Amino acid sequence: MLINLNPSADVTALKKTLAGLGLWVKPLLNTDGVVQAILVKNHSPKIDRSILSALPGVISVFEQASPHPEVDRWRARPMHLPKTTFSQSSTVIIAGPCSVESANAIDEIASAVAAAGGSALRGGAFKPRTSPYAFSGFGHEALKWMRHAADTNGLDVVTEVMSELEVEHVADAADMLQIGSRNMQNFALLHRAGEAKMPVMLKRGRAATVEEWLMAGEHLYAAGASSVIFCERGIRGFDDSTRNLLDLSAVALLRHHYGLNVVVDPSHACGRRDLIIPLATAAMAAGASGVMVEIHPNPAEALSDAPQALSFKDLERMAVELKLEPKS
């Protein structure tokens, strides 16, 4: 935002007024060294232009058009899956294994998710792994197992699609497509996923700015996605005390500034089982519409991401912490 000033404006007084409104500003000088405008920095809160226009010494206020109008249209609007609603007041739990390991295991997990009050079953049929030799999922067969387990327990299915070639297959089994962190800016995949005209969960890239994240959501909407849930899953930091750095400021920004529904994945954010429940609680306090966590009947035996998987008892405890009513 740019505030153009009258040559006689009291710049010092105006800067104090703007600071009082919570704005971070930078005076801009003309060739004579006179302040002719004030730039409002991007990390400032949104202030109605009419308030700024009415300040003494202000000639005009220029506000750049939003580059993501379709995302903006969803401000304060609920988003629906068949059995799950994301809203500004919801407490949604999405839970399941990092990877779907067998039909029996996913049935057992789905039952535990439903019993704890969860709304949706997550799990990887196709798993992107850092090592090409690591377990990477059972593919199409796992999609069938997930769909059956979810239907049996009254849950929705959220699962990742890794390639534009697999969108149709995954869409047939899922209630919400998930775009993983590594694929946040895979524009061919975003376009094809949007064309499926269904809800999409968009995970933030490990090194993505909030604006890049929102623009990836705009790609999905422009291609036809029925709704986009943004998922904060931790970004790359310099400290290795946790696996990633959970950016709760981005959660608060999306919820309170943009009015969007955002889900937090504390499992990938910290990679530590002992920190997942406190971070889930913090995420909901920051304005998240729900959390997505990894669980396993026996975390020690999980084929992937074992150190960050919660047990069924842990899931029940988290549901209590989040004041979620268990299903009868």
C-alpha positions as CSV (number, residue, x, y, z in Angstrom):
1,M,0.0,0.0,0.0
2,L,1.3,3.5,-0.9
3,I,0.2,6.7,0.9
4,N,0.8,9.8,-1.2
5,L,1.3,12.9,0.9
6,N,0.7,16.7,0.6
7,P,4.1,18.6,0.5
8,S,3.0,20.3,3.7
9,A,2.2,17.1,5.6
10,D,3.6,16.6,9.1
11,V,5.5,13.4,8.3
12,T,6.6,12.8,11.9
13,A,3.1,13.0,13.3
14,L,1.7,10.9,10.5
15,K,4.3,8.2,11.1
16,K,3.3,8.1,14.8
17,T,-0.4,7.8,13.8
18,L,0.4,4.9,11.4
19,A,2.5,3.1,14.0
20,G,-0.5,3.5,16.4
21,L,-2.6,1.7,13.8
22,G,0.0,-1.1,13.9
23,L,1.5,-0.3,10.5
24,W,5.1,-0.8,9.5
25,V,6.1,2.0,7.2
26,K,9.0,3.4,5.1
27,P,9.1,7.1,4.0
28,L,9.9,7.6,0.3
29,L,11.8,10.7,-0.8
30,N,11.7,12.7,-4.0
31,T,14.8,14.0,-5.7
32,D,14.9,17.0,-3.4
33,G,15.0,14.8,-0.3
34,V,11.4,15.6,0.7
35,V,9.1,12.8,1.8
36,Q,6.4,12.5,-0.9
37,A,4.9,9.1,0.0
38,I,4.9,6.5,2.7
39,L,5.1,2.8,1.8
40,V,3.2,0.5,4.1
41,K,5.1,-2.8,4.4
42,N,3.6,-6.1,3.6
43,H,3.9,-7.4,7.1
44,S,1.5,-4.8,8.4
45,P,-2.2,-5.6,9.3
46,K,-4.9,-4.6,6.9
47,I,-6.4,-1.2,7.5
48,D,-9.4,0.1,5.6
49,R,-8.2,2.6,2.9
50,S,-10.9,5.1,3.9
51,I,-9.3,5.4,7.4
52,L,-5.9,6.2,5.9
53,S,-7.4,8.6,3.3
54,A,-8.9,10.7,6.1
55,L,-5.6,11.3,7.9
56,P,-4.2,14.9,7.8
57,G,-1.7,15.4,4.9
58,V,-2.8,12.4,2.9
59,I,-3.6,13.1,-0.8
60,S,-4.4,9.5,-1.9
61,V,-3.9,5.9,-1.0
62,F,-3.0,3.3,-3.6
63,E,-3.7,-0.3,-2.8
64,Q,-2.6,-3.0,-5.3
65,A,-5.2,-5.5,-6.5
66,S,-5.0,-8.9,-4.9
67,P,-3.2,-11.5,-7.1
68,H,-5.4,-14.2,-5.7
69,P,-9.0,-13.1,-6.1
70,E,-10.4,-16.6,-6.1
71,V,-8.7,-17.5,-2.8
72,D,-10.0,-14.2,-1.4
73,R,-13.6,-15.1,-2.3
74,W,-13.5,-17.9,0.2
75,R,-13.1,-15.5,3.2
76,A,-15.0,-16.7,6.2
77,R,-16.8,-19.4,4.1
78,P,-17.1,-23.0,5.4
79,M,-15.8,-25.8,3.3
80,H,-17.6,-29.2,3.2
81,L,-16.7,-32.8,2.6
82,P,-19.4,-35.4,2.8
83,K,-18.9,-35.9,6.5
84,T,-16.6,-33.1,7.5
85,T,-17.0,-29.3,7.7
86,F,-14.1,-26.9,8.0
87,S,-15.1,-23.5,9.3
88,Q,-13.9,-20.6,11.5
89,S,-15.2,-22.4,14.6
90,S,-14.6,-26.1,13.7
91,T,-12.3,-28.5,15.5
92,V,-11.6,-31.2,12.9
93,I,-9.2,-34.1,13.4
94,I,-7.8,-35.9,10.4
95,A,-5.8,-38.9,11.4
96,G,-4.2,-42.0,9.9
97,P,-0.9,-43.7,9.1
98,C,1.9,-42.1,7.1
99,S,1.5,-45.0,4.7
100,V,-1.3,-47.5,4.3
101,E,0.3,-50.9,5.2
102,S,-2.5,-53.4,4.9
103,A,-6.3,-53.7,4.7
104,N,-6.5,-55.0,8.3
105,A,-4.3,-52.3,9.6
106,I,-6.2,-49.4,8.0
107,D,-9.5,-50.9,9.2
108,E,-8.2,-50.9,12.8
109,I,-6.9,-47.4,12.4
110,A,-10.1,-46.0,10.9
111,S,-12.1,-47.5,13.8
112,A,-9.7,-45.7,16.3
113,V,-10.1,-42.4,14.4
114,A,-13.9,-42.6,14.5
115,A,-13.9,-43.6,18.2
116,A,-11.8,-40.6,19.1
117,G,-14.2,-38.2,17.3
118,G,-12.1,-37.8,14.1
119,S,-13.8,-36.8,10.9
120,A,-11.5,-38.0,8.2
121,L,-9.0,-40.8,7.5
122,R,-5.6,-39.8,6.1
123,G,-3.0,-42.2,4.7
124,G,-0.5,-42.5,1.9
125,A,-1.1,-44.9,-0.9
126,F,1.7,-43.3,-2.9
127,K,4.5,-42.1,-0.7
128,P,7.2,-39.6,-1.8
129,R,10.4,-40.6,0.0
130,T,13.7,-39.0,0.2
131,S,15.4,-42.3,-0.5
132,P,14.4,-44.3,-3.6
133,Y,14.9,-47.5,-1.5
134,A,12.4,-46.6,1.2
135,F,8.9,-48.0,1.4
136,S,6.8,-45.9,-1.0
137,G,3.3,-47.4,-0.6
138,F,1.0,-50.0,-2.1
139,G,-0.6,-47.7,-4.7
140,H,-4.0,-48.4,-6.1
141,E,-4.6,-51.3,-3.8
142,A,-4.1,-49.1,-0.8
143,L,-6.7,-46.6,-2.1
144,K,-9.3,-49.4,-2.1
145,W,-8.4,-50.4,1.5
146,M,-8.7,-46.8,2.6
147,R,-12.1,-46.3,0.9
148,H,-13.5,-49.4,2.5
149,A,-12.2,-48.6,6.0
150,A,-13.5,-45.0,5.8
151,D,-16.9,-46.0,4.6
152,T,-17.2,-48.7,7.3
153,N,-16.4,-46.1,10.0
154,G,-18.3,-43.1,8.7
155,L,-15.1,-41.1,7.7
156,D,-14.0,-39.0,4.8
157,V,-10.8,-40.0,2.9
158,V,-7.8,-37.5,2.5
159,T,-4.9,-38.9,0.5
160,E,-2.0,-37.5,-1.5
161,V,-1.8,-37.5,-5.3
162,M,1.7,-37.2,-6.6
163,S,1.3,-37.1,-10.3
164,E,-1.2,-35.6,-12.8
165,L,-1.4,-39.0,-14.3
166,E,-2.8,-40.4,-11.0
167,V,-5.4,-37.7,-10.3
168,E,-8.4,-39.6,-11.8
169,H,-7.6,-42.8,-9.8
170,V,-7.0,-41.0,-6.5
171,A,-10.1,-38.8,-7.0
172,D,-12.3,-42.0,-7.4
173,A,-11.2,-43.1,-3.9
174,A,-10.8,-39.8,-2.0
175,D,-13.1,-37.1,-0.7
176,M,-10.2,-34.6,-0.7
177,L,-7.1,-34.7,-2.8
178,Q,-3.9,-33.8,-1.0
179,I,-1.0,-31.9,-2.7
180,G,2.2,-32.6,-0.7
181,S,4.8,-30.1,0.3
182,R,7.2,-31.2,-2.5
183,N,4.5,-30.6,-5.1
184,M,3.1,-27.3,-3.9
185,Q,4.4,-25.6,-7.1
186,N,4.1,-28.5,-9.5
187,F,1.8,-26.5,-11.7
188,A,0.9,-29.4,-14.0
189,L,-0.3,-31.4,-11.0
190,L,-2.2,-28.3,-9.6
191,H,-4.0,-27.8,-12.9
192,R,-5.0,-31.4,-13.2
193,A,-6.1,-31.7,-9.5
194,G,-8.2,-28.5,-10.0
195,E,-9.9,-30.0,-13.0
196,A,-11.1,-32.9,-10.8
197,K,-13.5,-30.2,-9.4
198,M,-13.3,-31.5,-5.8
199,P,-11.8,-30.3,-2.5
200,V,-8.0,-30.1,-2.3
201,M,-5.7,-29.9,0.7
202,L,-2.7,-27.9,-0.2
203,K,0.4,-28.4,1.9
204,R,2.8,-25.5,2.2
205,G,6.2,-26.1,0.6
206,R,9.2,-26.4,3.0
207,A,10.7,-23.1,1.7
208,A,7.6,-21.4,0.4
209,T,6.4,-17.9,1.4
210,V,2.8,-17.4,2.4
211,E,2.2,-15.5,-0.9
212,E,3.6,-18.4,-3.0
213,W,1.3,-20.8,-1.0
214,L,-1.7,-18.6,-1.7
215,M,-0.8,-18.4,-5.3
216,A,-0.6,-22.2,-5.6
217,G,-4.2,-22.2,-4.2
218,E,-5.2,-19.7,-6.8
219,H,-3.9,-22.1,-9.5
220,L,-6.2,-24.8,-8.0
221,Y,-9.2,-22.5,-8.0
222,A,-8.5,-21.2,-11.5
223,A,-8.4,-24.8,-12.8
224,G,-11.8,-25.7,-11.1
225,A,-11.2,-26.9,-7.6
226,S,-14.4,-26.8,-5.5
227,S,-12.5,-25.6,-2.4
228,V,-8.9,-25.5,-1.1
229,I,-7.9,-26.1,2.5
230,F,-4.4,-24.8,3.3
231,C,-2.2,-27.0,5.4
232,E,0.8,-25.7,7.4
233,R,3.2,-28.6,7.9
234,G,6.4,-26.8,8.9
235,I,9.0,-25.0,6.9
236,R,12.7,-25.4,6.7
237,G,14.6,-23.8,9.6
238,F,18.2,-23.5,10.7
239,D,17.7,-25.4,14.0
240,D,17.6,-29.2,13.9
241,S,16.0,-29.5,17.4
242,T,12.7,-30.3,15.6
243,R,12.3,-31.9,12.1
244,N,10.8,-28.6,10.7
245,L,9.7,-25.2,12.0
246,L,6.0,-25.0,12.6
247,D,5.0,-21.5,11.4
248,L,2.0,-20.6,13.7
249,S,2.2,-17.0,12.6
250,A,1.2,-18.1,9.1
251,V,-1.7,-20.0,10.6
252,A,-2.9,-16.9,12.4
253,L,-2.3,-14.8,9.3
254,L,-4.4,-17.1,7.0
255,R,-7.2,-17.3,9.6
256,H,-7.4,-13.8,11.0
257,H,-6.1,-11.7,8.1
258,Y,-7.4,-13.6,5.0
259,G,-10.3,-15.4,6.8
260,L,-9.3,-18.8,5.3
261,N,-9.6,-22.3,6.7
262,V,-6.3,-23.8,7.5
263,V,-5.3,-27.2,8.9
264,V,-2.0,-27.9,10.8
265,D,0.0,-31.0,10.5
266,P,2.1,-31.1,13.7
267,S,3.4,-34.6,12.9
268,H,5.6,-33.4,10.0
269,A,6.1,-30.0,11.6
270,C,8.1,-31.3,14.5
271,G,8.8,-35.0,13.9
272,R,8.6,-35.7,17.6
273,R,5.8,-37.7,19.1
274,D,6.1,-35.9,22.5
275,L,5.5,-32.5,21.0
276,I,2.5,-33.2,18.7
277,I,-0.3,-32.7,21.2
278,P,1.0,-29.4,22.6
279,L,1.5,-28.1,19.0
280,A,-2.0,-29.3,18.0
281,T,-3.4,-27.3,20.9
282,A,-1.4,-24.3,19.9
283,A,-2.5,-24.6,16.3
284,M,-6.1,-24.5,17.3
285,A,-5.5,-21.5,19.5
286,A,-3.8,-19.7,16.6
287,G,-7.0,-20.2,14.5
288,A,-6.7,-23.5,12.7
289,S,-9.9,-25.2,11.6
290,G,-8.4,-28.6,12.4
291,V,-5.3,-30.8,12.7
292,M,-3.9,-33.7,10.7
293,V,-1.8,-36.2,12.6
294,E,-0.1,-39.6,11.9
295,I,-1.2,-42.5,14.0
296,H,-0.3,-46.3,14.1
297,P,-1.5,-49.3,16.1
298,N,2.2,-49.9,17.1
299,P,4.3,-46.8,16.2
300,A,7.6,-48.8,16.6
301,E,6.6,-51.0,13.7
302,A,5.4,-48.3,11.3
303,L,7.0,-48.7,7.9
304,S,7.5,-44.9,7.5
305,D,7.8,-41.9,9.9
306,A,7.7,-44.1,13.0
307,P,9.2,-41.5,15.4
308,Q,6.3,-39.1,14.8
309,A,3.4,-41.5,14.8
310,L,0.9,-41.3,17.7
311,S,-0.6,-44.4,19.4
312,F,-4.3,-44.8,19.6
313,K,-4.1,-43.7,23.3
314,D,-2.2,-40.6,22.2
315,L,-5.0,-39.8,19.7
316,E,-7.7,-40.2,22.4
317,R,-5.7,-37.9,24.7
318,M,-5.3,-35.3,21.9
319,A,-9.0,-35.4,21.2
320,V,-9.7,-34.7,24.9
321,E,-7.2,-31.8,24.9
322,L,-9.0,-30.3,21.9
323,K,-12.3,-30.9,23.6
324,L,-13.6,-33.0,20.8
325,E,-16.6,-35.2,21.5
326,P,-16.0,-38.9,20.9
327,K,-18.5,-40.6,18.6
328,S,-20.8,-43.0,20.3
